[in-house]
């Protein structure tokens, strides 16, 4: 029996690669024909997923993190393409909860990664956007790539390169000069892979939907929305380009700036990963497809990576089993949306993240044994099975 294992990460506990390898190791003991294809949707861990399947080279360098501190990170090159992950330089995972501040967090380090790839001759640059600690609409990124921003009195906001622009700087911008940026990115083909479909502004935009998880209070959210609106209006006035479109919210508004200032094409992260990894082929040639993520609920069906996999699997009439650390609200709805069965370590309830981390590997191993058993016995039923009651 051919089994394809293609999970997303169990965020906060296990990477997608770790999940796939833990499940695969257990299933191999039962002599299944197992193929591992861990996935991502453009967010955290995307370039590691690409390297896992395609190979490539990690290009290490020192850049500035969201706080402006020096860190070592990397981007991936495969052939003539450079894959640059936002979360590696400017992501939530780089900061502690106490350090989160969407006003001061900057995307400058992401721009440094992009610039390095350009200087090293890569003409095809894929930006994977997600997992951001920022809400600066890519202002720091644009600064790192040579753009100059001026206040009402015509002063250069970058203060001669000694400071990093951020969301708080958006209020102060009344003009900008992007000629150096244009010269730098000439003949470069940019693509943005987005893990969201939200616009930049409004009730479903970057600020109202995602700023809270980046440390914003309700009062902060109104100020941040006002700042993004100001910058969006200025850009529309100067460049006649609209920053408020589907997927513009990615990475705290970097999706908007990448399209408007870098002329990046905007693509669905999961759809592109499916294409890049040739997952259609592997799904078509499997008997059972196993996918999942750290928490599964009714929102999984709204563009999340496991749902993208399930849709393809059902196109080929394959059995789809979901695996997850815990289920959330109305997870049973997924049983009518492509999943034949879901195995979960825990039922819907609040769980201490430290406990989840401590027992994540053990819980997944136990879940995998149960998974093997129901496959061997042909007892894949249309229901959610909980490993820990």
C-alpha positions in Angstrom: 0.0 0.0 0.0 1.4 3.4 -1.0 1.1 6.1 1.6 2.0 9.7 1.0 2.7 11.8 4.1 2.5 15.5 3.4 1.8 17.5 6.6 2.2 21.2 7.4 4.1 22.1 10.6 2.6 21.7 14.0 3.3 25.3 14.8 5.1 25.9 18.1 6.0 22.3 18.5 7.2 20.4 15.4 8.3 21.4 11.9 6.5 19.9 8.9 9.7 17.8 8.2 9.8 16.5 11.8 6.1 15.6 11.6 6.5 13.7 8.3 9.6 11.8 9.5 8.1 10.8 12.9 4.9 9.5 11.2 6.9 7.9 8.4 9.3 6.1 10.8 6.3 4.4 12.5 4.5 3.5 9.3 7.7 1.9 7.8 7.7 -0.6 10.7 4.5 -2.0 9.2 6.0 -2.4 5.7 4.0 0.3 4.0 5.4 2.0 0.9 5.9 5.4 2.4 6.8 8.7 0.6 7.5 11.9 2.6 6.6 15.3 1.1 6.2 17.8 4.0 4.5 21.0 2.9 4.2 24.7 3.7 1.9 27.5 2.4 4.4 30.3 2.0 4.8 31.0 5.7 7.4 29.8 8.2 9.5 26.9 7.1 8.7 27.2 3.4 12.2 27.2 2.1 13.2 24.3 4.3 10.4 22.3 2.7 11.6 23.2 -0.8 15.2 22.2 0.1 14.0 18.9 1.6 12.4 17.9 -1.7 14.5 19.7 -4.3 17.9 20.2 -2.7 19.6 23.5 -3.2 22.1 25.6 -1.3 21.6 27.7 1.9 23.2 31.1 1.6 24.1 32.4 5.0 24.6 36.0 6.0 24.1 38.4 8.8 21.1 40.7 8.7 19.0 42.7 11.1 16.1 41.1 12.9 12.7 42.8 13.6 14.3 44.7 16.5 17.3 45.8 14.5 19.7 43.3 16.1 22.2 41.3 14.1 21.4 37.7 13.5 22.7 35.0 11.1 20.1 33.5 8.7 19.9 32.2 5.2 18.0 32.1 1.9 17.9 29.1 -0.5 19.1 29.0 -4.1 18.1 26.3 -6.5 19.5 26.6 -10.0 19.0 30.2 -11.1 16.3 30.9 -8.5 16.6 32.4 -5.0 13.9 31.5 -2.4 13.8 34.1 0.4 11.6 33.5 3.4 10.3 36.5 5.4 10.1 34.6 8.7 13.8 33.8 8.6 14.7 37.5 9.1 11.6 39.3 10.3 9.4 36.6 11.8 7.5 36.1 15.0 9.6 33.1 15.8 12.6 35.3 16.3 11.1 37.3 19.2 9.8 36.4 22.6 6.2 37.5 23.5 7.7 40.4 25.6 9.6 41.7 22.6 6.6 41.9 20.3 5.8 45.4 19.1 4.2 46.0 15.7 5.1 49.7 15.8 8.8 49.2 16.1 9.3 45.8 14.3 11.0 46.3 10.9 11.2 44.3 7.7 14.7 45.7 7.0 16.4 42.3 7.4 14.2 40.9 4.7 15.3 43.6 2.3 19.0 42.8 3.2 18.4 39.1 2.1 16.8 40.3 -1.1 19.7 42.6 -1.9 22.2 39.9 -1.3 20.5 37.6 -3.7 20.4 40.4 -6.4 24.1 41.3 -5.8 24.9 37.6 -6.3 23.3 37.6 -9.7 19.9 35.8 -9.1 17.3 37.1 -11.5 14.4 35.0 -10.4 13.5 35.7 -6.8 10.7 34.0 -5.0 9.5 35.7 -1.8 7.7 33.5 0.7 5.6 35.7 2.9 4.1 34.7 6.3 4.9 34.4 10.0 5.7 38.1 10.3 6.4 40.1 13.5 5.9 43.4 11.5 3.1 45.6 10.3 5.2 48.1 8.4 3.9 47.4 4.8 7.4 46.5 3.8 8.8 49.9 4.6 12.0 48.5 6.2 12.5 46.2 3.2 12.2 49.1 0.8 14.7 51.1 2.8 17.2 48.3 2.7 16.8 48.1 -1.1 17.7 51.8 -1.5 14.4 53.7 -1.2 14.5 57.1 0.5 11.5 58.4 2.5 11.0 62.0 3.5 9.0 63.7 6.2 6.8 66.9 5.8 9.9 69.1 5.9 11.8 67.0 3.3 14.1 65.3 5.9 15.4 61.8 5.1 13.6 59.6 7.6 16.4 57.0 7.6 18.6 59.5 9.4 21.5 58.9 7.1 21.1 55.1 7.4 21.4 54.9 11.2 17.9 53.8 11.9 15.5 51.2 10.6 12.1 52.4 9.3 9.0 50.6 10.7 5.3 51.0 11.1 5.7 54.1 13.4 7.6 55.7 10.4 4.6 55.3 8.1 2.8 58.3 9.8 5.8 60.6 9.0 6.1 59.9 5.3 5.1 62.7 2.9 7.3 61.8 -0.1 9.7 59.2 -1.3 12.4 58.5 -3.9 12.6 55.0 -5.3 15.1 55.6 -8.2 17.9 53.6 -6.5 15.4 50.8 -5.9 14.4 50.8 -9.6 18.0 50.6 -10.6 18.7 47.7 -8.3 15.8 45.5 -9.3 16.0 46.2 -13.0 15.6 42.9 -14.9 14.7 41.0 -11.7 11.6 38.8 -11.8 9.9 38.7 -8.4 7.1 36.3 -7.2 5.4 36.5 -3.9 4.0 33.4 -2.3 1.2 34.3 0.2 -0.3 32.3 3.0 -3.3 34.7 3.2 -5.8 36.3 0.9 -6.6 39.3 3.0 -6.4 42.9 1.6 -4.1 45.5 3.2 -6.8 47.6 4.8 -10.2 47.3 6.5 -11.8 44.9 8.8 -10.3 41.9 7.1 -6.9 43.6 6.5 -3.4 43.2 7.8 -3.9 45.2 11.0 -7.4 44.1 12.2 -6.8 40.4 11.5 -3.1 39.9 12.4 -1.7 42.8 14.5 -3.0 41.4 17.8 -0.8 38.3 17.5 2.1 40.7 17.0 1.5 42.5 20.3 -1.0 45.2 19.3 -3.6 46.5 21.7 -7.1 47.6 20.5 -5.9 51.2 20.6 -2.7 50.3 18.7 -4.8 48.6 16.0 -6.6 51.8 15.1 -3.3 53.7 14.9 -1.6 51.1 12.8 -4.6 51.0 10.4 -4.4 54.8 10.1 -0.7 54.6 9.3 -1.1 51.9 6.6 -4.0 53.9 5.1 -1.8 57.0 5.0 1.0 55.2 3.2 -1.4 53.5 0.9 -3.0 56.8 -0.1 0.4 58.4 -0.7 1.6 55.5 -2.9 -1.6 55.7 -4.9 -1.1 59.4 -5.4 2.5 59.2 -6.4 2.6 55.9 -8.4 -1.1 55.5 -9.4 -0.9 52.0 -7.9 -3.4 50.5 -5.5 -1.9 48.7 -2.4 -5.3 47.4 -1.2 -5.9 44.1 -3.0 -6.3 40.4 -2.1 -3.1 38.9 -0.4 -1.7 42.4 0.1 -1.8 41.8 3.9 0.8 39.1 3.7 3.7 39.6 6.1 2.2 42.8 7.6 1.6 44.4 4.3 4.8 43.3 2.5 2.5 41.6 0.0 1.3 45.1 -1.0 4.8 46.6 -1.3 6.3 43.6 -3.1 3.6 43.9 -5.8 3.6 47.7 -6.1 7.3 48.5 -5.7 9.0 45.3 -6.8 6.4 44.4 -9.5 6.1 41.0 -7.9 3.4 38.6 -9.2 1.2 37.4 -6.4 0.5 33.7 -6.1 -1.1 31.3 -3.6 1.6 29.8 -1.4 0.1 26.4 -1.1 -0.8 26.2 -4.8 2.8 27.1 -5.7 4.3 24.6 -3.2 2.0 21.9 -4.7 3.4 22.8 -8.2 7.1 23.2 -7.1 7.1 19.8 -5.3 5.0 18.1 -8.0 2.6 16.9 -5.4 -0.1 16.2 -8.0 2.0 13.4 -9.3 2.7 11.9 -5.9 -0.9 12.2 -4.8 -2.1 10.6 -8.0 0.2 7.6 -7.4 -0.6 7.0 -3.8 -3.4 4.9 -2.1 -3.7 7.0 1.0 -2.8 10.6 1.6 -1.9 11.8 5.2 -1.9 15.5 5.8 -2.5 17.9 8.7 -1.3 20.7 10.9 -0.9 21.6 14.6 -4.6 22.5 15.1 -7.4 21.7 12.8 -10.9 23.3 12.8 -13.4 24.6 10.3 -10.9 27.3 9.3 -8.7 24.6 7.8 -11.1 24.6 4.8 -10.4 28.3 4.1 -7.2 27.9 2.1 -5.0 26.2 4.6 -2.3 23.8 3.3 -3.9 20.5 4.4 -7.2 21.4 2.7 -5.3 22.1 -0.5 -3.8 18.7 -0.4 -7.2 17.1 0.4 -8.8 18.8 -2.6 -6.3 17.3 -5.0 -6.5 13.9 -3.3 -10.3 13.8 -3.7 -9.9 14.7 -7.4 -8.1 11.4 -7.7 -10.6 9.6 -5.3 -7.9 8.9 -2.7 -8.4 8.3 1.0 -7.4 11.3 3.0 -6.5 11.1 6.7 -5.9 14.2 8.7 -3.5 14.3 11.7 -3.3 17.1 14.2 -2.2 18.0 17.7 -5.7 19.2 18.6 -9.0 20.0 17.0 -10.8 23.3 17.3 -14.3 24.6 16.7 -16.5 22.6 14.3 -13.6 20.4 13.1 -16.1 17.7 12.2 -17.1 19.9 9.2 -13.8 18.8 7.6 -15.2 15.3 7.3 -17.6 16.7 4.7 -14.8 18.6 2.9 -12.4 16.0 1.7 -11.2 14.3 4.9 -12.2 10.7 5.4 -10.9 10.5 9.0 -9.0 12.8 11.4 -6.7 11.6 14.2 -6.1 14.1 17.0 -3.9 14.0 20.1 -6.4 16.3 22.0 -10.0 17.4 21.7 -10.9 21.1 21.5 -9.7 22.7 24.7 -7.1 25.2 26.0 -3.7 23.5 26.4 -0.5 24.8 27.9 2.0 25.3 25.0 4.9 24.1 27.2 3.1 20.8 27.8 2.4 20.5 24.1 6.0 21.0 23.3 7.2 18.6 25.9 5.0 15.7 24.7 4.7 16.6 21.0 7.0 13.9 19.7 5.6 11.3 22.1 2.0 12.1 21.2 2.7 12.0 17.5 4.3 8.6 17.8 1.3 7.2 19.7 -1.0 8.8 17.1 1.0 7.2 14.3 0.7 3.7 15.9 -3.1 4.2 16.0 -3.0 5.4 12.4 -1.1 2.3 11.3 -3.6 0.1 13.1 -6.7 1.6 11.4 -5.1 1.4 8.0 -4.1 -2.2 8.4 -7.5 -3.2 9.7 -9.3 -1.1 7.0 -11.2 0.8 9.8 -10.9 4.3 8.3 -14.2 5.8 9.4 -15.8 9.2 8.8 -15.1 10.5 12.3 -12.5 12.2 14.5 -10.5 9.8 16.7 -8.9 11.3 19.9 -5.7 9.7 21.2 -5.8 11.5 24.6 -9.2 11.9 26.3 
